[in-house]
Amino acid sequence: MSSSAGRASEIGAFLRARRDAVRPEEFGLPVLGRRRVPGLRREELAQLAGVSPDYYVRLEQGRGRNVSDSVLDAVAQVLRLSEVEREHLRNLARPGEAVPSRPLRPVRSGLQVLLDMMATVPAFVMGRRMDVVAWNGLGDAVNGFTGWSAGPPNVARWTFLDPRARSFYLDWETVAGETVAYLRLYAGRHPSDPALAALLGDLSLRSPEFVRLWAGQRVKEKTFGAKLLRHPIAGELELAFETLALPGEPDLLLVTYTAVPGSADAEKLQLLASWVQTTGGRGVLGLVGE
């Protein structure tokens, strides 16, 4: 399949999924007889967005390369897209330049020093395609990066291809859905990234759950949230995460975990931090998820 055909398929699948999620009666449209689609028809969406049906069909078929911002905004408003979904629609309608496939490289020494100084905060650096490229001792003790499958740690591969992830994440279905939604957002931003295509192909071949979730056409930024973990030493943990962009490092994100001060989860983190300081954190890495 050519890249242009692939982009046309992507925008068509995304718009159809979003149309199916909108009920006609929400806009006062009559629901008479048998409908072939669960949500809005193409013609109904075009009418609500104030564009001709032919124009909208060309957009959904990936033939609207020069579509204006006003049309995309009108379609997004009818479909009630979030800001992240609006960005994804713009990326699909007007794909950017190809992204070179760059090999993983060590992070700057200063960044690793910063991670190591955050001794009481589990932290790691995530690169493109959810590769984990650096971490501190407590981040490793919590997540067990060096005990994951062979090769550079990758959050998506771990989540879908390592059976230990299902017991490690108490809310595995939520984590899996967020992982897929972030990968789809990245795919919209960088549609010609060959390394991402290889990752998605591998996950599709080896994980039926990934295929099911990918078909849902969800997009989401992983900025903050909660993680519910079953840790082999600390037991159950409920941690908040924050994802921070690094100035001067557009490909990297700093992810930190925190617990409510004074809570049982905070005490468990302190216990793990003390354990890392006295033992170097060795021993737990292969246990995570067992």
N, C-alpha and C positions, 0 to 999 in steps of 0.2 A: 504494500500500500504506500502511495506517495505521501510526502509530508502534508501537502495541501489536502489530499483526501482524508488523511488522519485528522487534520484540524476541522474539516467539515463534519466528520463523524462526531468529534468531541462536542462541538457547539450544538449540533442537532440533538445529541443525547442529553446534554445539560438542559437545554430549553424544553425538551419534551418532558423530562423528569420534573422540572419546575412547573410546567403547565398542568401536569397530572396532579400536583399537590394543591392546586387552587380550585375551590368549589365554585361552579357557576353562580349558585344562589347567593354567594357573598357579594356579587355585583348586581343582584336583582335580575339576572338572566333567567328566563323560563326554562324549566327542566321538563321537557315533554318527550314522551316516546323513549325509545332505546337509544342511548348514546354510545358511540364507539370508543370514546375516551373517558376516563374517570374524571378528568378535570376540564379545563378550557379547551375548546377547539382552536385551531389556528386562526380561523376567521374571527372568532370572538375576541381573542387576544389582540389581533390587529385593530379591531374596532375600538376596543378599550384604550389602546395605546395611541390611537389617532394616526395610524399608518395604513396603507393599502394592504390587502391580503397578499398580493403578489410580492410586495416589498418584504413583508415579514417572512414569507415562504423562502425567499432568496436568502434572508438572514439565517434562518434555521438550517438551510442547506449549505451554509458556509460560503455563499456567494455574495455576501455583503461586506466585502473588504473595506470599502470606503464609507461604511455606515457612520452617521454623525453621533456625537455624544448625546444630543437631544433625543434621538430615536432610542438609543440604548438605555437612557435614563427613563424614558416613557415605558419601555418594555419591562425594565427592572421594577418600576413602581407598581405595574399591574401584577407582576409575579411576586411582589413583596420581598424582594431580595435584600439581604443584609449588605452592609458595606463591603464585607469580604467577598460575598457572592457577586456584587456589582463589579468589583475589581476583576474577578474571575471571568465574568461575561465580557468585559472589555478586552482582557487578554486573549480570549478565544476568538473574539471578533477581529482583533487587530494584533496578531501575534508579533512578538518582538524578535530581536536578532537571535541567531543561534548562539548557544553557550558552549564554549570549549570544554572538553572533558579533561579536567585537571586532576592529576593524581593527588591523593592525600599527602599532606606534608605536616611536619611537626609545627605546633603553634609557637608563636614567639616566646622566648624565654621569660620575658616580663609577664606575659599572660599566665604562664605556668607558675611563676612565683606568686602572682596574685591568688591563683587557685589554692596553692599550698598554704598561704597565709590565712585563708578562710577555714581554719582548722575545725571550727564548730558548726560549719554550714556545709551540708552535702552540695557539691557543685560539679558541673562538668560543662564542656564546650561541645556543641553540636554543629556540624558543618552541613554542607549541601547533602540532600538526599537522606538526612537523619543519621549520618555517620557521627559517631562519638569520637572526637579527635584528641581530647584531653580531659583529665578529671583530677580531683584531689583525693586524699586518702579516705575521707568520710563519704564522698560521693561514690567511691569504689566499694566501700563497706556496705553502703545501703543498696546499691544496684548490682554489684558483682560484675562489673564490666570485664575484668580479666578472666572471669569464669564463664563468659558467654562462649558461643560456638567459635570455631577456628576462624581466623581472619579479623580484620578491623571491626570493632563493635558497631553495629548498626541497629537502631531502635526498631525499624520496620522488620528486619530479618528476625531479630530476637522475638518480637511480638507474635509473628505469624509462623515462624519455622522452628522455634525452640519450644518443645512441649512444657518446659519448666515455667514459661511465661504465664501459662494459664493458672497455675497455682500461686505464682508470685503476685500477680495483679488480682486483687479480690474483685475488681470490676473490669475483668478482661474485655468484655464486649464494648464497654465505653472507651477503654484505651485503644482497642483495635479500630473502632470507628473514628476516633480523633486522629489516629495515625494515618489512616486512609485519606481523611479529609485534608490533612496537611499535605500529603504527597500530591493529591490532585490540585491543590492550590499552587504548589511548586511547579507542577507540570504545566499549568496554565501560564505561569510566569516565564518558564523556560521550555518551550515546546520542542526544542531541537537538541536537548541534552542527551547524548547517546548513553552516558552512564546511568541516567535515570531510566531511560528506556530499557536498559538491561536489567535493572533492579525490578521494575514493574513486570517485565516478562518473566523473571525468575519467580517472583511472588505469585503470579497468575498461574504458572505451571504447577507450583508446589502447594498452594493453599486455596482450597475451595472457599474458605471463609473470606479471604482477601477478594476473590472474584465477586462474591456476593456483595460485599460492602462497596467495592469499587463501582459496581453497577448502580449504586444509590445516588451517585453524582453529587455527594455532599462536599463542600469546601469549608475549611475552617482554619483560622490562624491559631497556633498554640502559644498564646501569650501568658496565660495564667490559669490556675485551676487547682484541683486536688488530686492526690494519688492515694489509693488505698492499697497497702502492701501487706503481704504475709512474709515476714522476714524470718530466716532460720534461727537467728539469735535474739532479736528484739521482739519477735512476735508480730502482732498486727500493728501497723503504723498508719496513721492518717496525717499526711503531710501536704502543705500547700506548695505549689511550684510557681515560680516567676521566670519568664523567658525574656532576656534582655539583649537588645542589639548592641554590638560592640563597635564603637566609632573607629573608622579606618579599617574595619574587617567586615566587609559586606557579606561575606560567605559564612560568617560564624555567629552563633548565638550562645550566650551564657545562660545556663539553666541552674537555678538554685532551689533547694527544698528547705522549708521552714516548718516549725511546729508552733502551736499556740504557747506562749510563755507560761510556765507553771503547770502545763498539762502533763498527763502521763506520756504522751508522745514526745514532748520536749525532754523528759527524763530519760526516755529510751534513746534519744539521739545523743544525750550527754554520756550515757553508758557506752554507746558505740564509739563516740569520739575518744573516750578514755581508753577503750580497748584498742583503738587504732594507734594511739600514742604509745602504748606499752608493748604492743605486739607487731606493729606495722600493718595490721589488718589482714595478715596472712591467715588463711584457713577458711574464712567464710566465703571466699570468692566462688569456690566450686559448689557451695551449698545453696546459693541463692536459687530459689525456685524448686528445690527438691521437696 
